[in-house]
Amino acid sequence: MSHRFSLLSALAVLLMITAACTNKKAVNPLANVGSKQPDKVLFDKAMDAMKHNRFDVARMTLQTLINTYPDSEFIARAKLAVGDSWYSEGGTASLAQAEQEYRDFETFFPNMPEAAEAQLKIANIQYQQMEKADRDFTHAKRAEEEYRNLIMQYPDNPKLVREGKERLLEVQEVLAEREFDIGRFYFYRLSYPASIARLKTLVEKYPLYSKADEALYLLGQNYEGQIVQMRARPTCVKTSPHPGCIGEQVKANMIEELTREASAAYSQIITRYPLMDREDDAKKRLAALHQPIPRPSKAAVAQNRREEDSRREASTYDRLMSVVKKGPDVAQAAKVGDPTLVDPTPVAANQDAGATAMRAMGISTGDHSLSVEAVKAGPPDANEPAPRSDAPATASADPFAHANAAAPDPNELTPTPAPKPSGPPDPNELTPAPDAQAAASNQPLPPPVQVNEIQQGQPASSSSATAGSASSSALASDKDISSSKKKKKKGLKKIITF
């Protein structure tokens, strides 16, 4: 009897031990894994600490995991989580530390999908620290560079690339606003070459800028201001040359070249931004300059319509908060279109002015570098002294210096003028156009006609009618443009009109 009781007791104890072991394995929180996996325990503790904003505890736990278990499968996630802890903590010092952690993650794990996320957060760190357009633009430039790196290095992540493009358009809106303010500053101080350099770089680099039409209009006004200055300069007279005068032909060529540059800026407003506010003003300036008025294509109207519809109007609350907010207002940034990923060659003030002057004098500007070589007729003199800085210049760098020369040498050979024909005029001789005759007689020119516009009463052949119908299908009509424009126009700042 006692032996049977001992056997039953042993079986009961064995069942209790088995049940206890089974229950312990069932309540194991480590995802039904028999071993405790201490690296996962550390990672879970760190995530719980971050959830409760105990970032210092989370970093200490993650660092313990990284140092103790270098071969753990949680190393990459722990490294990224360290950067996330600094990123969530905020502050200038914490964001700088987070950026360093993200860069380390990209260095050690460049092929992981989370590498694109790390690059996006690096760009977002600079984006969060951006200031207004009239203040320090260091963070804006760095944000532009980081978003470009994201788009070009991780094109296989469409979601993050789309977010990066939207943020990049906002950053470029701020940088374009800064360039526009500087160009306008130089314009009001009559520093036309400096203003032209800023505005030309702006319209080439940031075509989706919300005030691109204003920038082009101001660019045309700069060229017209130079025309006024050129007309005010005295013309050289051989008998008594005036200081600072220029030759009559060079002066006429300069005015013609500047007029061409101004017309190109105004025409670009009409053909690229036909629905923006300066379109009507550009037509008026082209008419005043006696230049043809182009017509935009339907594709350009549709593209500009999409860009304008994507912009968000700032509310009254946003305008009030912009007074006290450190960051810039990016409500007007476009939400469609591709941002510029490669910077064009910036335009220098002296480069643009020099190129205009050379074109006016008939010098080719295909090669932007000029070199002058002085060749002596005989062998060089022995022990020739070195040139001094206070010695008079042998050649002038002024492109108009030849117009300021003294009276011509009396011994210089001059061509004999051709004799005038005494008979009746040759019917095959070319005569100047009516516009040229009117300009020579100082008579006002007729208003220009629009390009691709068929005049009333003008007969058209079957071939020209077919070509006209084909071209009109690609061009937008006035009705298309007026119907696509916004009903409420934004207030414009008055700019000097020449």
C-alpha positions as CSV (number, residue, x, y, z in Angstrom):
1,M,0.0,0.0,0.0
2,S,2.8,2.4,0.9
3,H,4.6,1.4,-2.3
4,R,1.6,2.3,-4.4
5,F,1.2,5.6,-2.6
6,S,4.8,6.5,-3.3
7,L,4.4,5.7,-7.0
8,L,1.3,7.9,-7.2
9,S,3.1,10.8,-5.4
10,A,6.0,10.6,-7.9
11,L,3.6,10.7,-10.9
12,A,1.8,13.7,-9.4
13,V,5.1,15.5,-8.9
14,L,6.2,14.7,-12.5
15,L,2.9,16.1,-13.9
16,M,3.2,19.3,-11.9
17,I,6.7,19.8,-13.2
18,T,5.6,19.2,-16.7
19,A,2.7,21.6,-16.4
20,A,4.9,24.2,-14.9
21,C,7.4,24.0,-17.8
22,T,4.6,24.1,-20.3
23,N,3.0,27.2,-18.7
24,K,6.3,29.0,-18.6
25,K,6.9,28.4,-22.3
26,A,3.4,29.5,-23.2
27,V,3.7,32.9,-21.5
28,N,7.2,33.6,-22.9
29,P,6.9,37.1,-24.5
30,L,9.7,36.5,-26.9
31,A,7.6,35.3,-29.8
32,N,7.4,31.6,-28.9
33,V,11.2,31.3,-28.8
34,G,12.7,29.1,-26.1
35,S,15.8,31.1,-25.5
36,K,15.5,34.6,-24.0
37,Q,17.2,36.5,-26.9
38,P,18.7,39.3,-24.8
39,D,19.4,41.5,-27.8
40,K,15.7,41.6,-28.6
41,V,14.9,42.3,-25.0
42,L,17.2,45.3,-25.1
43,F,15.7,46.5,-28.4
44,D,12.2,46.2,-27.0
45,K,13.1,48.1,-23.9
46,A,14.6,50.9,-26.0
47,M,11.5,51.2,-28.2
48,D,9.3,51.4,-25.1
49,A,11.5,54.1,-23.6
50,M,11.3,56.1,-26.9
51,K,7.5,55.7,-26.9
52,H,7.4,57.4,-23.5
53,N,9.9,60.2,-24.6
54,R,12.7,58.9,-22.4
55,F,15.2,59.4,-25.2
56,D,18.4,59.2,-23.0
57,V,17.4,55.9,-21.6
58,A,16.6,54.6,-25.1
59,R,20.0,55.6,-26.4
60,M,21.8,54.0,-23.5
61,T,19.9,50.7,-24.1
62,L,20.5,50.8,-27.8
63,Q,24.2,51.5,-27.3
64,T,24.4,48.6,-25.0
65,L,22.9,46.4,-27.6
66,I,25.3,47.6,-30.3
67,N,28.4,47.2,-28.2
68,T,27.4,43.8,-26.6
69,Y,25.9,42.0,-29.6
70,P,27.8,43.3,-32.7
71,D,26.5,40.3,-34.8
72,S,22.8,40.7,-33.8
73,E,20.2,41.0,-36.4
74,F,18.9,44.2,-34.6
75,I,22.1,46.1,-35.2
76,A,20.9,48.1,-38.2
77,R,17.5,48.9,-36.6
78,A,19.3,49.9,-33.4
79,K,21.6,52.2,-35.3
80,L,18.7,53.9,-37.1
81,A,16.8,54.1,-33.8
82,V,19.6,56.1,-32.2
83,G,19.3,58.7,-34.9
84,D,15.5,58.7,-34.5
85,S,15.9,59.4,-30.7
86,W,18.0,62.5,-31.4
87,Y,15.6,63.5,-34.2
88,S,12.5,63.2,-32.0
89,E,14.2,65.1,-29.1
90,G,14.6,68.2,-31.3
91,G,16.8,71.2,-30.7
92,T,19.8,72.4,-32.7
93,A,22.4,70.2,-30.9
94,S,20.1,67.1,-31.1
95,L,19.4,67.6,-34.8
96,A,23.1,67.9,-35.5
97,Q,23.7,64.7,-33.7
98,A,20.8,63.0,-35.5
99,E,22.2,64.0,-38.8
100,Q,25.6,62.5,-37.9
101,E,23.9,59.2,-36.9
102,Y,21.9,59.1,-40.1
103,R,25.1,59.6,-42.2
104,D,26.8,56.8,-40.3
105,F,23.8,54.6,-41.1
106,E,24.1,55.3,-44.8
107,T,27.8,54.6,-44.7
108,F,27.5,51.2,-42.9
109,F,24.2,50.0,-44.5
110,P,23.9,51.7,-48.0
111,N,21.9,48.9,-49.5
112,M,19.2,48.6,-46.9
113,P,15.8,50.2,-47.8
114,E,16.0,52.3,-44.7
115,A,19.0,54.2,-46.2
116,A,16.6,56.3,-48.3
117,E,14.6,57.1,-45.2
118,A,17.8,58.2,-43.4
119,Q,18.7,60.5,-46.4
120,L,15.2,62.0,-46.3
121,K,15.5,62.8,-42.6
122,I,18.9,64.4,-43.2
123,A,17.2,66.7,-45.7
124,N,14.3,67.3,-43.3
125,I,16.7,68.4,-40.6
126,Q,17.9,71.2,-42.8
127,Y,14.4,72.0,-43.9
128,Q,13.2,72.4,-40.3
129,Q,15.9,75.0,-39.7
130,M,15.3,77.1,-42.7
131,E,14.8,80.8,-42.2
132,K,13.0,83.5,-44.2
133,A,14.2,84.5,-47.7
134,D,15.8,87.7,-46.4
135,R,17.8,86.0,-43.7
136,D,20.5,83.4,-43.5
137,F,20.1,80.9,-46.4
138,T,22.7,78.3,-45.3
139,H,20.1,75.7,-44.2
140,A,18.0,76.3,-47.4
141,K,21.0,75.6,-49.6
142,R,21.9,72.5,-47.6
143,A,18.3,71.3,-47.8
144,E,18.3,71.8,-51.5
145,E,21.5,69.7,-51.8
146,E,20.2,66.9,-49.6
147,Y,16.9,66.6,-51.3
148,R,18.7,66.4,-54.7
149,N,20.9,63.6,-53.3
150,L,17.8,61.7,-52.2
151,I,16.1,62.0,-55.6
152,M,19.2,61.0,-57.6
153,Q,20.6,58.3,-55.3
154,Y,17.4,56.5,-54.5
155,P,15.1,56.6,-57.6
156,D,13.7,53.2,-56.9
157,N,11.8,54.5,-53.8
158,P,8.9,56.4,-55.5
159,K,7.2,57.3,-52.2
160,L,10.1,59.0,-50.7
161,V,11.2,60.5,-54.0
162,R,7.8,62.1,-54.4
163,E,8.0,63.6,-50.9
164,G,11.5,64.8,-51.6
165,K,10.4,66.6,-54.8
166,E,7.6,68.4,-53.0
167,R,9.9,69.6,-50.3
168,L,12.6,70.6,-52.8
169,L,10.1,72.8,-54.7
170,E,9.3,74.5,-51.4
171,V,13.0,75.0,-50.7
172,Q,13.6,76.4,-54.2
173,E,10.7,78.8,-53.7
174,V,12.6,80.3,-50.8
175,L,15.9,80.5,-52.6
176,A,14.2,82.0,-55.7
177,E,12.6,84.6,-53.5
178,R,16.0,85.6,-52.1
179,E,17.4,86.0,-55.6
180,F,14.4,88.1,-56.7
181,D,14.8,90.4,-53.7
182,I,18.5,91.0,-54.5
183,G,17.8,91.6,-58.2
184,R,15.1,94.1,-57.3
185,F,17.4,95.8,-54.9
186,Y,20.0,96.4,-57.6
187,F,17.3,97.5,-60.1
188,Y,16.1,100.3,-57.8
189,R,19.7,101.5,-57.4
190,L,20.2,101.5,-61.2
191,S,22.8,98.8,-61.0
192,Y,21.4,97.2,-64.1
193,P,24.2,94.7,-64.9
194,A,24.1,93.3,-61.3
195,S,20.3,93.0,-61.4
196,I,20.4,91.3,-64.8
197,A,22.9,88.7,-63.6
198,R,20.7,87.8,-60.6
199,L,17.4,87.7,-62.5
200,K,18.8,85.7,-65.5
201,T,20.2,83.1,-63.1
202,L,16.9,83.0,-61.3
203,V,14.6,82.4,-64.3
204,E,17.0,79.7,-65.6
205,K,17.5,77.9,-62.3
206,Y,13.9,78.1,-60.8
207,P,11.3,78.2,-63.6
208,L,8.6,77.1,-61.2
209,Y,9.0,80.2,-59.0
210,S,5.7,81.8,-58.1
211,K,6.9,85.2,-59.3
212,A,8.7,84.1,-62.4
213,D,6.7,86.5,-64.5
214,E,7.7,89.3,-62.2
215,A,11.3,88.4,-62.5
216,L,11.2,88.3,-66.3
217,Y,9.3,91.6,-66.4
218,L,11.9,93.2,-64.1
219,L,14.6,91.7,-66.4
220,G,13.1,93.5,-69.4
221,Q,12.9,96.7,-67.4
222,N,16.6,96.4,-66.7
223,Y,17.4,96.3,-70.4
224,E,15.1,99.2,-71.0
225,G,16.9,101.2,-68.3
226,Q,20.2,100.5,-70.1
227,I,18.6,101.8,-73.3
228,V,17.8,105.0,-71.6
229,Q,21.3,105.3,-70.3
230,M,22.8,104.5,-73.7
231,R,20.7,107.2,-75.4
232,A,21.8,109.7,-72.8
233,R,25.5,109.1,-73.5
234,P,27.1,111.7,-75.9
235,T,28.0,110.7,-79.4
236,C,31.6,111.1,-80.4
237,V,32.5,114.0,-82.8
238,K,35.8,113.8,-84.7
239,T,36.5,117.5,-84.3
240,S,36.0,117.7,-80.5
241,P,35.6,114.3,-78.9
242,H,33.7,114.4,-75.6
243,P,35.0,112.3,-72.6
244,G,33.0,109.1,-72.3
245,C,31.4,109.4,-75.7
246,I,30.8,106.4,-78.0
247,G,30.6,106.1,-81.7
248,E,27.2,106.6,-83.4
249,Q,27.1,103.2,-85.1
250,V,28.2,101.4,-81.9
251,K,25.5,103.3,-80.0
252,A,22.8,102.3,-82.4
253,N,24.0,98.7,-82.3
254,M,23.9,98.7,-78.5
255,I,20.4,100.0,-78.4
256,E,19.3,97.4,-80.9
257,E,20.9,94.6,-78.9
258,L,19.4,95.8,-75.6
259,T,16.0,96.0,-77.3
260,R,16.4,92.5,-78.5
261,E,17.2,91.3,-75.0
262,A,14.3,93.1,-73.4
263,S,11.9,91.7,-76.1
264,A,13.1,88.2,-75.3
265,A,12.3,88.6,-71.6
266,Y,8.8,90.0,-72.3
267,S,8.1,87.3,-74.9
268,Q,9.1,84.6,-72.5
269,I,6.4,85.8,-70.1
270,I,3.8,85.4,-72.9
271,T,4.9,82.0,-74.2
272,R,5.8,80.3,-70.8
273,Y,3.6,82.0,-68.2
274,P,0.5,83.2,-70.2
275,L,-1.8,83.0,-67.2
276,M,0.2,85.0,-64.8
277,D,-0.3,88.6,-63.9
278,R,2.5,90.2,-66.0
279,E,1.2,88.8,-69.3
280,D,-0.8,91.9,-70.3
281,D,2.1,94.2,-69.2
282,A,4.5,92.3,-71.3
283,K,2.3,92.8,-74.4
284,K,2.2,96.5,-73.8
285,R,6.0,96.7,-73.5
286,L,6.5,94.7,-76.7
287,A,4.1,97.1,-78.5
288,A,6.0,100.1,-77.2
289,L,9.3,98.6,-78.4
290,H,7.7,97.9,-81.8
291,Q,8.4,94.2,-81.5
292,P,6.1,91.3,-82.6
293,I,3.9,89.8,-79.9
294,P,4.0,86.0,-79.8
295,R,1.2,83.7,-79.0
296,P,1.5,80.9,-76.4
297,S,0.7,77.3,-77.3
298,K,-2.1,75.3,-75.8
299,A,0.4,73.1,-74.1
300,A,2.0,76.1,-72.4
301,V,-1.4,77.3,-71.2
302,A,-2.3,73.9,-69.8
303,Q,1.0,73.6,-68.1
304,N,0.8,77.0,-66.5
305,R,-2.8,76.3,-65.5
306,R,-1.7,73.2,-63.6
307,E,1.1,75.1,-61.9
308,E,-1.2,77.9,-60.8
309,D,-3.9,75.6,-59.5
310,S,-1.4,73.7,-57.4
311,R,-0.4,76.8,-55.4
312,R,-2.0,77.4,-52.1
313,E,-3.3,80.9,-51.1
314,A,-2.0,81.8,-47.6
315,S,-4.9,82.3,-45.2
316,T,-5.2,85.3,-42.8
317,Y,-3.9,83.2,-40.0
318,D,-0.9,82.1,-42.0
319,R,0.0,85.7,-42.8
320,L,-0.3,86.7,-39.1
321,M,1.8,83.8,-38.0
322,S,4.5,84.6,-40.5
323,V,5.3,87.7,-38.6
324,V,6.4,85.7,-35.5
325,K,7.3,82.4,-37.2
326,K,11.0,81.8,-37.8
327,G,10.5,79.7,-40.9
328,P,9.5,80.9,-44.4
329,D,6.1,80.9,-45.9
330,V,6.0,78.3,-48.7
331,A,2.3,78.3,-49.5
332,Q,2.9,79.7,-53.0
333,A,5.3,76.9,-54.0
334,A,4.2,74.8,-56.9
335,K,3.1,71.2,-56.1
336,V,3.5,69.9,-59.7
337,G,6.4,69.8,-62.1
338,D,10.0,68.6,-61.6
339,P,12.4,70.7,-59.6
340,T,15.8,71.7,-61.0
341,L,18.4,69.0,-60.0
342,V,21.5,70.5,-61.6
343,D,22.4,74.2,-61.3
344,P,23.0,76.0,-64.5
345,T,26.1,78.2,-65.0
346,P,25.5,81.4,-63.0
347,V,25.6,84.6,-65.0
348,A,28.1,87.2,-63.9
349,A,27.4,90.9,-64.2
350,N,30.5,91.8,-66.2
351,Q,30.0,88.7,-68.4
352,D,26.5,89.7,-69.5
353,A,27.4,93.3,-70.1
354,G,30.6,92.4,-72.0
355,A,28.7,89.9,-74.1
356,T,26.1,92.5,-75.0
357,A,28.8,95.0,-75.9
358,M,30.7,92.5,-78.1
359,R,27.6,91.5,-80.0
360,A,26.8,95.2,-80.6
361,M,30.3,95.6,-82.1
362,G,29.9,92.5,-84.3
363,I,32.2,90.3,-82.2
364,S,31.3,86.7,-81.9
365,T,30.5,85.5,-78.4
366,G,30.6,81.8,-78.9
367,D,33.8,81.6,-76.9
368,H,33.3,83.4,-73.6
369,S,37.0,83.8,-73.0
370,L,39.0,86.5,-74.8
371,S,42.8,86.7,-75.0
372,V,45.0,89.5,-76.4
373,E,48.5,88.8,-77.5
374,A,51.0,91.6,-78.3
375,V,53.6,90.6,-80.8
376,K,56.8,92.7,-81.3
377,A,58.3,93.1,-84.8
378,G,61.9,92.5,-83.8
379,P,63.9,90.5,-81.3
380,P,63.3,91.4,-77.6
381,D,65.6,94.0,-76.1
382,A,68.3,92.8,-73.7
383,N,67.7,93.5,-70.0
384,E,64.3,95.0,-70.6
385,P,62.9,96.4,-67.4
386,A,59.9,94.8,-65.7
387,P,56.6,96.7,-66.1
388,R,55.5,98.9,-63.3
389,S,52.0,99.1,-61.8
390,D,52.0,102.9,-62.1
391,A,53.0,102.9,-65.7
392,P,50.4,104.1,-68.2
393,A,48.3,101.4,-69.9
394,T,49.2,100.6,-73.4
395,A,45.8,99.3,-74.3
396,S,42.4,100.1,-72.9
397,A,40.0,97.4,-71.7
398,D,37.0,99.6,-72.5
399,P,35.0,98.0,-75.4
400,F,34.2,101.5,-76.6
401,A,37.8,102.9,-76.4
402,H,38.1,103.0,-80.2
403,A,35.3,105.5,-80.3
404,N,37.2,107.8,-78.0
405,A,40.3,108.0,-80.2
406,A,41.7,111.3,-81.4
407,A,41.4,112.8,-84.9
408,P,42.4,110.4,-87.7
409,D,45.9,110.5,-89.2
410,P,45.9,112.8,-92.2
411,N,48.3,110.4,-94.0
412,E,45.9,107.5,-93.6
413,L,44.4,106.1,-96.8
414,T,40.6,106.4,-97.0
415,P,38.4,104.8,-99.6
416,T,37.1,106.9,-102.5
417,P,33.3,107.2,-102.4
418,A,31.5,105.6,-105.2
419,P,30.1,108.0,-107.8
420,K,26.3,108.5,-107.7
421,P,24.5,107.3,-110.8
422,S,23.2,110.1,-113.0
423,G,20.6,108.1,-114.8
424,P,17.1,106.9,-113.7
425,P,17.1,104.5,-110.7
426,D,17.5,100.8,-111.4
427,P,14.1,99.0,-111.0
428,N,16.0,95.9,-109.6
429,E,17.8,97.9,-106.9
430,L,16.9,97.0,-103.3
431,T,15.1,99.7,-101.4
432,P,14.7,100.0,-97.6
433,A,11.5,98.7,-96.0
434,P,8.8,101.2,-95.1
435,D,9.6,100.6,-91.4
436,A,13.2,101.6,-92.0
437,Q,12.2,104.7,-93.9
438,A,9.8,105.7,-91.1
439,A,12.6,105.2,-88.5
440,A,15.0,107.3,-90.6
441,S,12.5,110.1,-90.8
442,N,11.8,109.9,-87.0
443,Q,8.2,109.1,-87.7
444,P,6.3,106.8,-85.2
445,L,6.1,103.2,-86.4
446,P,2.8,101.4,-86.8
447,P,1.8,99.0,-84.0
448,P,3.2,95.5,-84.5
449,V,1.1,92.6,-85.6
450,Q,0.9,89.4,-83.7
451,V,2.9,86.4,-84.8
452,N,1.0,83.8,-86.8
453,E,-2.0,86.1,-87.1
454,I,-3.7,86.3,-90.5
455,Q,-4.6,89.9,-91.5
456,Q,-8.1,90.7,-92.5
457,G,-8.8,90.8,-96.2
458,Q,-5.5,89.0,-97.0
459,P,-6.1,86.1,-99.5
460,A,-4.7,82.8,-98.6
461,S,-3.9,79.9,-100.8
462,S,-4.9,76.3,-100.1
463,S,-1.4,75.4,-98.9
464,S,-1.1,78.4,-96.6
465,A,-4.6,77.8,-95.3
466,T,-3.6,74.2,-94.4
467,A,-0.5,75.3,-92.7
468,G,-2.4,78.1,-90.8
469,S,-5.0,75.6,-89.5
470,A,-2.2,73.2,-88.4
471,S,-0.4,76.0,-86.5
472,S,-3.6,77.4,-85.0
473,S,-4.5,74.0,-83.5
474,A,-1.2,74.2,-81.5
475,L,-1.6,77.8,-80.5
476,A,-4.0,79.1,-77.8
477,S,-6.6,81.7,-78.6
478,D,-7.4,84.7,-76.6
479,K,-10.5,83.0,-75.4
480,D,-8.5,80.0,-74.1
481,I,-6.2,82.3,-72.2
482,S,-8.9,84.6,-70.7
483,S,-11.0,81.6,-69.6
484,S,-8.1,79.9,-67.9
485,K,-7.0,83.0,-66.0
486,K,-8.0,83.3,-62.3
487,K,-10.9,85.5,-61.6
488,K,-9.2,87.3,-58.7
489,K,-5.8,88.7,-59.5
490,K,-3.1,89.2,-56.9
491,G,-1.9,92.7,-56.0
492,L,1.1,93.8,-58.0
493,K,3.9,96.0,-56.8
494,K,4.4,98.9,-59.1
495,I,7.6,98.8,-61.1
496,I,9.1,101.8,-62.9
497,T,8.1,101.7,-66.6
498,F,10.4,103.3,-69.1
